[in-house]
Amino acid sequence: MRVEVALIILGMAAVTYLTRAASTLTLRDRPLPAAAERWLRHVPLAILAALAIPGLLFTGGAVDLQRLAPRLVGGLLTFWLARRTRNLFVAVAAGVLAYLAALRLLT
């Protein structure tokens, strides 16, 4: 690995850690308002959706109808399970299995 790449990775890790540590250390002794706690509970699911939806719908910048059905089966199951169980590991594992099954059945 080139030194420049390693330095970039280390720099990104440091920035990520410092921004999270600063907010954690600042708020550690203060209780959050109930509204903020309710809002923060939805962040993991929102992040999952923001990361996954473009990958489910688009291939190379365009909607790929041939590959869309198995992706939607796996993706919708993943989102539903993540919302129901709040266990992302279970949701993603079940979604991958559903995607593979749908891929095998539908193509």
C-alpha positions as CSV (number, residue, x, y, z in Angstrom):
1,M,0.0,0.0,0.0
2,R,1.3,3.4,-0.8
3,V,2.1,5.8,2.0
4,E,-0.2,8.5,0.7
5,V,-3.2,6.1,0.8
6,A,-2.4,5.0,4.3
7,L,-2.1,8.6,5.5
8,I,-5.4,9.5,3.9
9,I,-7.1,6.5,5.6
10,L,-5.5,7.4,9.0
11,G,-6.6,11.1,8.5
12,M,-10.2,10.1,7.7
13,A,-10.3,7.8,10.7
14,A,-9.0,10.6,13.0
15,V,-11.5,13.1,11.7
16,T,-14.3,10.7,12.1
17,Y,-13.2,9.8,15.7
18,L,-12.7,13.4,16.7
19,T,-16.1,14.6,15.6
20,R,-17.8,11.8,17.3
21,A,-15.7,12.0,20.5
22,A,-16.3,15.7,20.7
23,S,-20.1,15.4,20.7
24,T,-20.0,12.4,23.0
25,L,-17.7,14.1,25.6
26,T,-19.7,17.3,25.4
27,L,-23.1,15.6,26.0
28,R,-22.1,12.8,28.4
29,D,-23.2,14.6,31.6
30,R,-26.3,16.2,30.1
31,P,-29.6,14.3,29.6
32,L,-31.0,14.7,26.1
33,P,-34.5,16.0,25.7
34,A,-37.1,13.3,25.0
35,A,-37.7,14.6,21.5
36,A,-34.0,14.3,20.6
37,E,-33.9,10.7,21.9
38,R,-36.9,9.8,19.8
39,W,-35.3,11.4,16.8
40,L,-32.0,9.7,17.3
41,R,-33.7,6.3,17.4
42,H,-34.5,6.7,13.7
43,V,-31.0,7.5,12.6
44,P,-29.8,3.9,12.0
45,L,-32.7,3.1,9.8
46,A,-32.4,6.3,7.9
47,I,-28.7,5.7,7.3
48,L,-29.4,2.2,6.1
49,A,-32.0,3.5,3.6
50,A,-29.7,6.2,2.3
51,L,-27.0,3.7,1.7
52,A,-29.0,0.9,0.3
53,I,-31.8,2.5,-1.9
54,P,-29.5,3.7,-4.7
55,G,-27.8,0.3,-4.8
56,L,-31.2,-1.4,-5.0
57,L,-32.6,0.7,-7.8
58,F,-29.7,1.7,-10.0
59,T,-26.9,0.0,-11.9
60,G,-24.4,2.3,-13.6
61,G,-26.6,5.3,-13.0
62,A,-29.8,3.9,-14.6
63,V,-32.6,1.7,-13.4
64,D,-31.9,-1.9,-14.3
65,L,-35.3,-3.6,-14.6
66,Q,-33.8,-7.0,-15.2
67,R,-32.0,-7.0,-11.8
68,L,-34.6,-4.9,-10.0
69,A,-37.0,-7.7,-8.7
70,P,-34.6,-9.8,-6.7
71,R,-33.0,-6.6,-5.3
72,L,-36.4,-5.3,-4.2
73,V,-37.3,-8.6,-2.6
74,G,-34.2,-8.6,-0.5
75,G,-34.2,-4.8,0.2
76,L,-37.8,-4.6,1.2
77,L,-37.5,-7.6,3.5
78,T,-34.4,-6.0,5.0
79,F,-36.1,-2.7,5.7
80,W,-39.2,-4.3,7.1
81,L,-37.2,-6.5,9.5
82,A,-34.9,-3.7,10.5
83,R,-37.9,-1.6,11.4
84,R,-39.7,-4.5,13.2
85,T,-36.8,-6.0,15.1
86,R,-34.3,-3.1,15.3
87,N,-31.6,-5.8,14.8
88,L,-29.7,-4.8,11.7
89,F,-27.6,-8.1,11.7
90,V,-30.8,-10.2,11.5
91,A,-32.4,-7.9,9.0
92,V,-29.4,-7.8,6.6
93,A,-28.8,-11.6,6.9
94,A,-32.4,-12.3,6.1
95,G,-32.4,-9.8,3.2
96,V,-29.3,-11.4,1.7
97,L,-30.8,-14.8,1.9
98,A,-34.1,-13.5,0.4
99,Y,-32.2,-11.8,-2.4
100,L,-30.3,-15.0,-3.3
101,A,-33.5,-17.0,-3.3
102,A,-35.3,-14.5,-5.5
103,L,-32.3,-14.2,-7.8
104,R,-32.4,-18.0,-8.2
105,L,-36.1,-18.1,-8.7
106,L,-36.7,-15.1,-10.9
107,T,-33.7,-15.2,-13.3
